[in-house]
């Protein structure tokens, strides 16, 4: 069993390394003096600064009577022969990270947890404290309580102003599913106001705008920047004639790194589409079914026009991560490979997992149970409403680009998807998506009207439907 030797007490017997921040911090779960504990080991150039900041944050929480795991011991150790600082906390029995709970709970369970988190954050603000690293993973939940962890992110203000507090609350709410917040926002703001002893909630219209802005910003930072550089989720390899971004979850797959090898893989694979601009193949790599989409260069003129632009493969790569981040079903991205000569782009490849599922038209043709069809219609309409709230447009909503996992829709073919930041252009693009989708059912009056009625229920003001000029047959 691995152990962490301490300068002034018994060692920590490590059961699990929970988190590692390279050159900064290690978080472990283990046993110290016969007691179950979590320990943070700070090392590196700014070790003492991070250690003191975390310790200060914990002390602020304790002074404000905000639940946080008890600090049992402070000590020193060494990492690679260099001085390190250690904080040891009691382990909370049966506590679960709230990020994990949100991912596995029912809608009612998510709402109950959201209420608890809003109350905790309101108690922070009431005590003039601000959690600057406001992620659900920085809270632990038991059946009865929610604990604040990560003192490093806690800041104390002489008097926390209302504007800063509401920005912080909005940041928390941006971490929840967009549909959940759409339905719960009034209740959650009422809970916050009650916890703060406010008679009314000030600047009611400001919070939803802030929530949406934070959600877009965080998703963009992840999908448009982080997944194109080396990080926990992505491995980056740059060669003389190629650039490769490889999902860490699939790092064991022997994906051919060279363009010629990829073309050879496609040549012997099962072709799903063979067009001028792109070729799609179902290949098997080390017994794993992988969809390989190659974006072709048609001629010299086309090559010159694409050299300096973002490749469509990289757009698909970013959008796949964007959708996964925002909780929308799409096949998991595996790799992005671009041909590059002196940073000039040529052919590009997007690899994703293969999901065995019918497209939406085939699903409805094969489904004999009316109840299942009705549920599937509702799920698809909810998908559209989610995209509408997120200001995302797909760009090609033909039936073959929507797969069905049971009654749950899954989007594919993401190279035309756009994240809009202006409501006018977002609404305009969404109307186009609605029109294209409804054209799929022009010969099926029953399904057309079923979708129309479901859209009217979900889109309460009906404005996108009116702009799309969609009406009953």
N, C-alpha and C positions, 0 to 999 in steps of 0.2 A: 504493500500500500504506500502510495506516495505521501510524503509529509512536507510541511513547511516548518522549518526550524525557526524558533523565535529566540531573541536575545535574552529575554527576561522571564520566560515562562515555558510551560510544556509545549511541545510542537502541535501543530494542527494536522490531524490525519485526514487526508483529502479523499473524499468519495467521488467528487465530480468537479471538473472545471466548468463553471456555468458560463463565463464570458471572458474573453481576452481582448483587450484594446492594445495592439502592438506598441511597445515602448512606453506604455503608460500605466496599465492596470490589469490585474487578474482578479476575477471573482470566483471563489470556490465554495463548494458545500462540503462539510465534513464534520469531524468530531474534535472538540477541544476540552480537555479536563473532564471527559466523560459526558459532555453535553453536545447536542446537535447544534451546529452553528453555520453561519455564512461569514466568510471573511473576504475583505478587500485588501489586496496587496498593491501598493503604489510604488512604481519604480520609474526610472528614466530621468531625463534632465529636469522635469518639473514635478518630481515626485512629492516633495515636501509641500509645494503650493497646492497640489490637488488633494493631498491628505488633509491639510489644514482647512481647505474649503469644504470638503466633505464633512469633517468633524464639526465645523462651524454650523453647517446646515442642519446636522442632526441635533445639535444643541438648541438651535432655534425651534425646531419642531417639538422637542421635549418641553421647552419653556412655555410653548403655546398650548400644551396638552393635546397635541395632534398625534394620533397613533402612529408609531414607527417602531420597528424592531429595536429592542433594548441593546445599547452598546455595552458589551461585557468587558472588553479589554482593548487597550492600545499598546502596541509593541513595535519592535523593529526586527527586520530580517535582512536577507540579502538575495538579490537576483543577479546571477552571472557575476558574483563577487562584488556587486555594488550595493550600497545601502538602500534598503526599501522600508516603507512604513506600512503598518498593518492595523486595520480596524476589524474587530471580531464582534459580530452581532448574533443574538439569539435567533434560532430558526423558529418560525411561526408554524406550529403543527397544522397540517392540512391546508396551508395557504397556497393559492394558485395565482400566478401572474394574470392580471386582468385582461391583458391582450389575448392570452390563450382562452380565457373564459368567454370573451366576446366572440371569438371564432367558433365556439362550440355550443353556445347557448341558444335557446329558443328566442323568439321575438320578445316575449314577456320577460325572459331572463336577462336579455340585453337591456331592456328598458329599466328593470330594477337595478342593474349594475350601473347604468348611466346616471340614475338618480343618486346613487351612493357616491359616485365619483364627483358629480357636480356639488354635492354637499361638502365633500372633503376639500375640493378646490375653493369653495366659498369660505370654508373655515380657514384656509391658508390666507385668503385675502383679508378676512376679518382680523387676522393676527398680523397684518402688514407683511405677509410672506408671499413670495412668488416662486413657483416651480418653473424654471426657465427651460427645462428639458421635459416638456409636458407630453409624455407618451403613456398610454395605458400600461406598458411594460414596467413603468416606474411606480406601480401600485400593486400591492398584494391583497387578495380577498379571501376571507374565510366565509363561513355561512352567515356570520353576524357582522363582521367588521371589514373595513378597508384600511390598509396600512400604507403610509407614504414611505417610499424608500428612495435611495439615491440623494443623500444630502448635498452632493456636489452641485446639484442644480438649484438649490434653495438660496434665494436672496432675500435679505431683510431691508425693508424701507422704513424710514422714520414715519412716513404716512403714505400709504399706497393710494395713488390717485385713481379715480373711477375709470378714466380712459384706459389706463394700463391694465387694470383688473379685468375690464370687459374684453380687451384684446387677448388676455391670457385665457379667459373662459372660452372665447371663440376658438382659440388654438386647440383646446381640449375637445370641443365639439367637432372640430374638423377631422378628428381621428375616428369618428364613428361613420357608419355607412350612410351615404347621402339620403337614401330613402327613410332610414330610421330618424334622422334629424329632421327631415321634412315633416314627418308626422308628429315628432315629439317636442319640437322646439318650444312651443308655448308652455308645455308642462315643465320642461327643464329650466326655462327662464324663471318660472314661478317658484320652483324649488330653490334656485339660487337667491332670488330676492327675499324669500322667507328666511333662509339661513343667514342672510346679511341684515335681517330686520328692516328691510325696505318695504314701504307700503305699496309702491309700484316699481316696475322695472324701467329704468331710464334708457333712453335711446334704443327702444325696442327694435326699430328697423335696421339699426347699425349692425347688430350681431350676425344675422343671416348673411349679410354682405361680407363681413369679415371671415365668417366660417368658410364660405365658398372661395374667397381669395386665398386663404391659408391652404385649403385643400388642393387647389390648383397649383399653388407654388410648390408645395411639398411633393406632389405627384410629378411635376415637371422636373424638379431637381433630381428626382430618382430616375425617371424614365428618359429624360433628355440629356442627362449629364452622368449620373453615377454609373449606369450600366455600360458606359463606354470607357470606363477606366477600371483599373485594378481595385477590387474591393472584396468584401466577404462573399458576395453573391456571384462575382464575375472574375474570371481569369483573362488577362489580356496578353496576347502574343503578337509582336510586330516583327515581320520579316522584310526582306528587301523588296519583295513583290506582293506582299499580302498583309492584311490586318485581320486578326481573329479575336473576337470576343466570345468567350466560352462560359456557359453557365456552370458554376461550381458544382451544382447538384448532378451534372452529367460529365464531370471531369474525367471519369473513368472510361467513358466511351472513346474508342480509338477513331476519332473523326479525322479523315484525311485533311491535312493542313494545306496541301498544294492544289492549285486550280485544276491542273491536269488530272489529279487523282479524283477530285470531286466530279469532274466531267465524266470520268470513267465509271464512277459509282452510279451516276445518273443513267449512263448508257445501258447498264445492265439491270436497272431497277424497273419497277412497274410504273409506266408513265400515266399520270392522272390528267395532265394537260401538256400539250406541246404547241405553244404559240410563238409568234415572232418576238414578243417582248418578254415572255417568261415561260419557263418550263418547270412543271411540277412533277415530282416523282416520289413514289413510296419505296424507300430503300430499307434494307436491313443492315444494321451496324451492330456487330457483336450480339446478335439475337434480339436487338431492340428495333422496333419499327419506327422509322424516322421519316418525316415529310421533308424533302429537300426542294426548296423553291429557288430556281436560278433566274436572275433578271438578266436577260440577254442584251447584247449590243448588236443592233441590226446592221449598222453600216458605219462608215467613217463619220458622216454627219451626226448620226446619233451618238457616237462615242464622244465627239467634241462637245456636244450639248450636255452630256452627262458627267464629264470629267471633273467639273468644279462643284457639282451639286451633291447634296446628300443622296445617297443611294436609296432606292425603294426598299432594298433589303434592310437597311438600317432604320428606315421608318417603321417597317414591320416589327423589327426587334424592339424599338422603343415603345411602340404601341402595345405590344404583347405584355411588356412589363408594366405599362401604364394601367392596362385593364386588370391585370393580376393584382396590382397595388390597390386598385379601387374596388376590388371585389366583383369583377365582371368575368364570367367564364370565357376563356379562350385557351387553346392548346399551349402548354408550357413551352417557352422558347428554349432552345438548346444552344445554338451557336449562330454567330454572324461572321461571315467571311467575305472580305472585299479584296478584289485585285487592285493593287496600288503600285504605280510607277512614279517615283518622286512625288508621292502624295496625290497624284492624279488618279481618279477612280475609273475602273473598268467594270467588268462583270462582278456581280455580287450574289451571295448565297445566304438564304435564311433557312435555318434548320429548326424544326419544332417537333414536339411529340406527335405521334399519330393517335388519333382518337377514333375508335370504331363507333360511329353514330350516324344515323340517317340525317339527310337534310330536312328542313322543316316541311317541305311539300310531301316528301316520302313519308314522313312521320304521320301527317294527318291522313294520307291515303291508306296507311296500314292500320291506324288506330280505330278499333271498333267500339271502344267504350266512350260514350258521350261525356261522361264525367271527367275522364282523362283529357279529352280534347278541350273541354272548357277550362281546366286547370292550366293546360299548356298555353291556351290563348291568353289567359291572365298573366302568366309568367313572361310571355313575349312582350306584352304591352308594358309590364313593369320594367322590362329591360329598356324599352324605348324611353320610358319616362325617366329612368335613371340616367341614360345618355343625355336627355334633354336638360336635366338638372345639372349635370356635370359639364355641359357645353361641349360635348363630344359629338362629332358627326362621323359616320362610317364611310359614306361616299359611294357605296354600291350595295344596297340592301336587297339584292336578288335572293331568291329562296336558297340557292346553293351555298350562300355565304353564312347561313344560319344552320348549325347542326343542333340536334336535340339529344340531350342526355336524360332519358326519361322525359319528364315534363320541363326540364331546365334547358333554356337555349344557350348556345355557345357560338360566339362570333369568330369567324375566320376571315382571311384575306384582308389584312389590316393596312395595306400600303397606301390606301387613300384616306385613312382615318386622320382627322384633324382635331386638335385641341384649340378651341376658340376662346378668346379673352374678351371679346366684345359681344354683348347680348344680341345686338342686331344681326351680326353675321352668324352667330350660333343658331339663332332662331331660323334664319333663312336656310342654312344648311340642314337643320333638322326637318324642316318642311320638305326638302328634297328627299331626305331619307324616308319620310312617311309616304310620300307619293310613290317612290320606287317600290317600297314594301307592299303597298296596297295593290299595285299593278300585278303582283304575283297572284292575286285572287280574283282577277277580273272575270274569269270563267267559272268561279265557284261562289255563287251568290250567298250560300249559307255561311261559308267561312268569312267572306268579305264583311257581311253584316255582323257576324260574331265579333270580329276584330273592331269594327266601327263602334259597336255598343260598349266594348271593353275600354276603348280609347276615351269615349265620352265620360265613362265613370272615373277613370284615373286622371285625365286632363280636365280638371273641374271647370276651368274657364273656357275650355274648348278652343282657345285661340290658335294653337298650332294646327288643329283640324280645319278650322275656318280658313286659315291661310293656305293650307294644302288643298282646299276645295274638295274635301272628301265628304261624300254624302251617301245616304242609303240607296241601294239599288232598287 
